[in-house]
Amino acid sequence: MMGKSIISGAVLGTVFGALIGAGFGTISRSFNGILIGLLIGLVLGAITGALSAALTVKTAGTTGGVSVGAYTGMAFGAVFGMLIGVMIPTSLRMSANTEGMPVLDALMMGRFETAILTSFLLSILATIVGAWIGGKNLVPRDLQR
């Protein structure tokens, strides 16, 4: 169950990560911004999806269901996103091409803002993966006696 869930989580994370990344990249209104967002979403989505699926299998198992998977993914994504966001070097953050857009400038201004944004986006992604994996692995109980 663990291996199949990790593969499913990586695939789901890649798909939804690419969608979230490309969607966030459209704020820049440039093809390069969309492409960079898509690529970052693919990479972070695959990693986050696989790790979130593995953690969901450990916490939810076959009895937890969608809710346990969603909350597991939400908590994991927030913490993992915060760690990733804090580790982004200042030189990379400052060289980001925000094209003078106030929204992007504000989000890349400091380490805290970048970490919160990354935490939020990966929390959304991991919640999707956790709910999907938790629901897929749920084995219904027979309540009729």
N, C-alpha and C positions, 0 to 999 in steps of 0.2 A: 504494500500500500504506500509506503514511504517513497519508493522510487518513482512510481507512476504519478504521485501527487507532486513531487518536485519537478518532474518534466512538465506536467500540466501547468503548474504554477509559473514556471519559466516562460512557457508559451503565452499564457495569459498576461503575465507581466510585460513581456515584450510587446504584445499587441496594444494593451492599454497604456503602457509607458510611451510607446510611439505616438499614440493619439494625444496623450496629455502633453508630451514634449512638443509635438507639431502645433498643437493648439496654443501653447504658451509662446512658441516661436512666432506665431502670427501677430503677436502684439508689436513686433518690430517692423511689420509691414514690408519685409524683404524676403526674397527667396533664400538667401544665406541664413537668415534668422530661423526660418522654418526648417531648413535642412539641419542646422546645428541642433535645434530643439528636438528634431526627430531622432538624430543619432544619439544624443544624450539620453533621450527617453528609451530608446532601444536597449542601450547598455545598462542603465540603472534599472529599467523595468525587468530585464532578465534576472539580474542579481537580486533585486527586491522580491520578485515573484517567487524565485526558487527558495530563498530564505524564509519568506512568509509562509509558503506552503509547508515547508519542513516543520516550522514552529506550530502551524495550525494542526498538523497531524499529531504532534506531540501533545498539544493541549486539548484538542477536540476529540481526536480519535474517531471512533465510529458512533459515539453517543452525543457529541457536543452540538453538532448541527451548524446552521448558518449563523446564529447569533454568536456563539463562542468563536467561530472562525472570523467573523467580522471584527469583534472586539480584540481578538489576538492580533489580527492584521493591523488594526488601527493603532494599537499600542506599539507594536514592532515598527511600523512604518514611521511613526513620529520620532521614536528614539533613533532609528537608523538614519532617517533624514537629517536629524539634528547633528549627528556625528559626521555625516557626509558634508553638510553645509558648513560646519565649523572647520573642516579640513581643507576647504577650498582656499588656495593661497591668495593673499591680498593682491599680488601682481596679476593673477589671472582674473580676479574679480574686477579690478580697476581697468583692465584692458578689454573688458567686455564691450562690444559695440552696441551701445544702447541707442544710438542715433539721436541723442538729445531728447528722448521721450521721457517726460517726467515720471511716468509709472515705472519704467525700467531703471531710471536713474535712482529712484527712491529704493527700489528693491536691491540694487547692487551697491548702495552707499556704504553699508557697514557689514561686519561679520554677523552681527545679530540678525539683521534683516534678511540676509542671504540664508542663514541657518533656519530661520522661521519659515521662509518660503519653501525651502527644500524639505523641511519636516512636514509641512502641510501637504505638498504634492505627493511625497512618498507615502504619507498616511492614507491619502485617497486611494492610491494604487494598491497598497497592501490590504486595505479594507475590501476592495473588490476581489482580490485574489483569495484572501482568507474566507470570505463569505462563500465564494464559489467552491473552494476546496472543502470547506466544512460541510456544505450542503451535499456535495458529491459523495463524501465518505460516510454520510449519515446512514445508519442501518435502522429502519423503523422497528419499533417494538410492537409485539402483538399484545394488545391490551384486552382482548377478548378471552374470557376464561370459560 
